[in-house]
Each structure stands twice: as structure tokens, then as C-alpha cells.
């Protein structure tokens, strides 16, 4: 025991208990021990002492407030969701090492940091005093202190960190608003990392719809922009379709006055315009089978009782106002009228066919096909079949001598008015309006003609899982998915992709909309999922440069043009397409962009037409024509039309196919006395003129017999053009083009004259040297016959038409003749070696010389003719 008992007065027996060392309450709060008192005993030695009874002593140690409160943790953390008021976010706890309840208990906590939306109670529970906002502040740091009951505060305050989380909102997460698509990329995923957050809601099923909105691209989506004829040929449609809204030209001038968007070949009708189709374009008798096809965009008709809006109408030109057949819109209903003549039918027959469709007035593009197999009429809209909801009958039309007028965009009113005029104008847009007499189209061809080249796709159908149901609409612009598991829905949506199969797609943005409905257990719709609005950005494709090259000038004898096969116009034509791309370099710095290389690459793509046009006066069909064996078109998606203005080959096919056909085009002229030359121009196109080639000009000369020999040499000198390979050159420089260089006739004549002059001078020098040798060796006449001449570099040609009446020519005349012959032969040597006929003729001439001349020349010189052809 740390205590001791001390006697203060032996007489009175007073004593004292005292501590031997400092007492610490924190080590021991109280002590209990027994004390006894002893007397002084008897005798001088104090023996025989006696002791008292035992007494129990209890000592309580009184506490002193010597310790301050201390927190159990060095820092406290908590997370809260925005928008909520919490009773307790977290609890802090402090302790005091004092031993007494007064000083060891924590009686209060206090937040030291000012101006924070938090409070703390005496038990250390922290709560928020107002709703927290994640957008306003995502994290709070506050300092807290503690007090014991002696009001002594903690020596060190504690840090409390509160993180604010955004409110759990059900919806799609981890998706990008802008998806970039480069032409030729194939299929790219739209939302590769998308996740659906449901905030722990008990979900029983999820229904998701992904919609690709392309109604503002072209005719409702990105379709091929080839001409209607080319598309029908490509899709295998029946031949004989007549385009009622063609591009304005000299031969199709009835669309000149209409409003047109030339990029997409769309005609806009504002209720004030109509077009009259010339007589003879469409036959009067369409037979019992025919097809009408068109693209139409139409909105609601103005007024309560709207008038008919005519798309196509065939009515009386004068005197009367009878409609023989017509296609029109009336109060958002599509109506087809077909009145038979009495000579075709004499009974009450179906005459009007009505269809009521929402799409007729939704201001969107739709593809309509009216298949007529009288008395049955079927409507296809966007590839789907629709039967008429109403069919009315009428009597046939009485026959008359009145001519009929076919119109587009309005109906011609020839009677019942003082002056014939248009009526029942159309309000909307039309494109690719055709009529095909005598045939109807199949479902396969109709689907091909209106098919979209862009849409939604699923990368891997087999990996979707058994719990996912999906459905595409016909154009693959809408995809519906349904499942009962959130994770399966997430994986399925991550596989949804966008694809555009066009080589040159229409650039621009496509809107994506994803809408979802969630059903919980026992409830219809328990949670609202916000829609996704995203955009697919399709970049502009590199524009191709189409180059036509070949021999641009030639001459042939008139006999070849007059022959049954004529002359091939373009035997070596080449069509090459190149694109210029910027070279991508990883190490390229900003200041080196000026030196960035441009790569010119050859690319392959289709063409949709090539025209061979006559420059100058049109062909005279009485004495000249362009011809092509139609067998050359078999097996290709090509067709051709011929006229006095030129030859047109059209259809979607490869550049190689066009080259093959153009190389077989022939020009015949059996009246060559009136024509000496013809000029032609070749031009090709892709995507209905969106990308056009250079204008390749060809000049053809027709030679009579007087100048045919000379022009044979000219033709031989012309050479085949060589095509340039892909090269790299700095940005901004002119890219190489494929060109053919053919010298003009004047240039060739100059070259020949200079060559003759050089040859004459050379031979003059040779004659001088020969004369000197001959004079110095004159006394050796016996050795003349022994001299051997090597004329391997010379060729002597004698004109077989010349008669040598003077057998004894002088030496000078003989030498002049030899020089002239050498000059003529040298000129012939400059021609192409492929002219075998000339070479054979020269050989024959040399062999057939007069015997007398042979004897004379043999006496003078002995020739080595081993090198003669």
C-alpha cells in the first residue's frame, strides 16, 4: 500500500495516515486496508506490548481534470446522396482518460468549421441541415471538437469529410452523344460501353426501341442517287419504263420550268406548276397490265374541303373534260382512276381505287408502286402491300376522236372552260415518276428500288442470349429489343451498330433516339427512363477524280470507214479514278504540316453512264452512224441508246465494263466524199453526275487515196499513252493526271523534213569521199569488180512504176536516182515496223528489177543485201 501510519502523540494516541508517494486516480481510484494500534509495552525494552483491535480504512482518490478529450479516429468519412435530409450521416466519438465521471465523460461536441450545412448532437451524430446538391458542391470538409463535463475541449480537432453523390437517377449511362462514321468503315458499334442504372429497383422486364431518324437525308434515308433507269437496270426491273420526270435536256424539255433540286433529282410542286408530257412519249394503250412508280413527300391539304391534288393525269386535250386515268391525292387519301373505253369493256367496271394511309400526309418521303392487273390494282408503299379500302365502279368512256393530254403535277382541263388550262395542282415533292406499259413489277424488284443503304445492325446475333427478343422494321431504321435481365439488355445494346454500304455516302448528321420502358414486379410501369438523343456524324468521302485517256487523233483510209464493220473509235480508251489523301504521320509536328504529303491512290468504283457525243453537226443518218453490237452488253448491267447526237451507255457497272463496251464502239461513214473529219467527245459519270470525268476529245480524219500513204506514217508515229502510278507530292501541288501526248500532223511533217535534210547532207559527204577514192584508184580498173560494199546501214528502193528507157545512163543520173531512193526508203524506215505490207512491197520492188539494170549495177558495185527485209 502506498500509505503509512504515523504516531503524532504517544500520550494522547493521536496518529496520521499519509501517502508515501503521489497517488494517481487513473491508476487506482480507491484503496482498502486494515490498521492496528500498538502500545509502548512494559519494561525498559518495550516488551510485552499489546495491540488494539483491527480497523478497516477505505480511501477514495479524488480526480483532477488533467486530461483532454481525444477522438478515436484521425479522420472520418461519409457519403451522402444529393437531395435528401439525413437524421445521421455519421457518428464521431471521443474519449477522456480522467477517472471520475465528471471529467472522463464527453458532455458535448461542436462543429468548428463555420457556414456549413451540418449540425452535431451531444452524442457525436452529424446530420445535414439542408438538402445537398451535387452540382453545387461535391465534397465538404468540416472540423469537429469535443468537450468533457469539466468543459475541457479536445487538444486536436478531427476532420470529417462528406462526399455528395448525385441522386440515383434511373437511365442509360456511359454513352457518347456524337458517333463519328467515316465512309468505308463498315459496321461500327453505337454504344460500346452503355449501362442501364435502375437504382436497385425490382425490374421484371425492359422494352427498348432504337430509332435511326434519316428522314431529312435524301428521300428518307441514304439511297443510291443513280438515275431511275440505272437503278431499274441494277435491280433487274422489266425494261420499257418511261421516266416522266427526267432531268431537263434538249430531248426531255417538258421539265425545264419545274422547281428542281438537281442533287437528288427532286421536283417540287407549289400548287402553281404542271408539266405536259409530249405526245408519243407514253403509248395511248397501256394494256391491262402496267406499273406506276414514284417517290412522294406530301403534307396535309389546306382547307376543310381540299381539292384533288393531281400527281399524274391523262385527260382530253380539247372540247371535253374526261379523265382517262389519273393518280391523285384527296383529303390524305391516294386515289387511282382508270376509265376503260367502250371498245375494251361495255359493262360496269371498277374505276376508282382508294387507299387511306397516314403516311400520305406525314411530310416524309415514301416510295409508292401501283401495280395494275385490271380489274385488280395493288399498292406497294415502302415495300409493303396495301389493298384499297374502297373500290367504286363506273361505265366505260365513249370513244371519240379527241386527242388526250398526259400531265404531271396538275390535270389538263380541255373542256367546260373558255380556254384549256391546268387544274387540280399538286402541293409537295415528287421524284422518279415512271410508267411501264404492259408489265408489272415483282415484290423483289420493288424492295430493291426503295432499299436504304444505311441502317441499324447487330454485330453478333448468336451472342445476344436466349433472354433477348428483337425485331427490325423493313428498312432497318427501327430496332426493338425486349428482355427481363438488365445485364443481358446492356450487352445486347452494346452490339447495336450503324452501317452505310454506299461507297460515297451522303455526309451529315443522323439522329439516334433510344426510348425504354421498365416494368416492375406487380406494377405496369414503375420507373421512367429518360430517352437518349445521339447523332451519327457521317463524314464526306474523298471525291474521286475520273480521268479518260487514250489516242485522241487518228486517220484511216475512206475504205475502212465504208466497210461493213466501220472503224473502232476508242480502241485503247482507259478510265481511271484517283483520290487524294493526306499522309498520316505519327511524328508530324504542327510546323511540318505545310510539308505534309498528299498521296494519290487509284480507286475502283462504278459508273452510271458514259456519253460519246458528236461535236459540231449531228450525224447524217443517210451516210454515217455509230454502231455497237448489243451482244457486248450481255452479262453487264448496261444498256445503250443511239441518236444522231451520239451514243449513250448507261447502267451501274464497273469502269472495266465500260471500257470493254466503249472499245467496241464503231463509226461508219459511207459518204466519205462529203466528210473529211469528225470530232467526238467522251464523258463519264458516277452517281448521276455527282462525280464527272474530264471531257476526252477525239478527232478522226477520213483519208482519200491521195494522202492515205502519207497518213499511214503519221498513224504509226502516234503512241499509246502511259498511265501514271500513284505518287506522293506536297500538299498544294498539282496532282499528276493521266494524259496522252499525240503529235499533230504539222509537227510530224517538220520532223520528217529535218530528217531528210540531215540525210541529204550525210550522203553528200559520203559521195565526196567515194569520188576521191574512185579517182585515186582509177588506174586499177581491173579491181572494180573485186570491191565489196557493205550497205547494212542503207536500203535502196526503186520505184517499180518508173520505166528505164535509157539503158546507158550517165553515172551522175544513176547516183541521183540512188540518193532519191535512199531518201524515200529512209522516210519509210521511220514508220512503224508493224506495217508489214509496206515492207513486203519494198522487198518485191527490189527483187523485180530489170535485167539490164541488174547487169549494169552489178558491173559497178557488188551489194551485200543480207540485211534487207
Buried (B, 14 or more C-beta within 10 A) or exposed (E): EEBEEEEEEEEEEEEEEEEEEEBBBBEEBEBEEEEEBEEEEEEEEEEEEEEEEEEEEEBEBEBBBBBBBBBEEEEBEBEBEBEEEBEBBBBBBBBBEBBBEEBBBBBBBBBEBEEBBBEBEEEBBBBBEEEBEBEEEEEBEBBBBBBBBBEBBBEEBBBBBBEBEEBBEBBBEEBEEEBEBBBEEEEBBBBBEBBBBBEEBEBEBBBBBBBBBBBEBBBBBBBBBBBBBBBBBBBEBBEBBBBBBBEBEEEBEBBEEBEBEEEBBBBBBEBEBBBBBEEEBBEEEBEBBBBBBBBBBBBEBEEEEBBBBBBBBBBBBEBBBBBBBBBBBBBBBBBBBBBBBEEBBEEEBBBBBBBEBEBBBBEBBBBBBBBBEBBEBBBBBBBEEBEBEEBEEBBBBEEEEBEBBBBBBBBBBBBEEEEBEBBBBBBBBBBBBBBBBBBBBBEEBBBBBBBBBBBBBBBEEEEBEEEBEBEBEBBBBBBBBBBEBBEBBBBBBBBBBBBBBBBBBBBBBBBBBBEBBBBBEEEEEBBEBEEBEBBBEBEEBBEBBBBBBBBBBBBBBBEBBBEEEBBBBBBEBBBBBBBBEEEEEEEBEEEEEEEBBBBBEBBEBBBBBBBBBBEEEEBEEEBBBBBBEEEBBEEBBBBBEBBEBBBBBBBBBBBEBBBBBBBBBBBBBBBBEEBEEBEBBBBBBBBBBBBEBBEBBBBBBBBEEEEBEBBBBBBBBBEEBEBBEEEEBEEEEEBBEBEBEBBEEEEBBEEBEEBBEEBEEEBEEEEEEEEEEEEEEEEEEEEBEEEEEEBEEBBBBBEEEEEEEEEEBEEEEBBEBBBEBBBBBBBBEBBEEEBEEBBEBBBEBBEEEEEEBEEBBEEEEEBEEEEBE
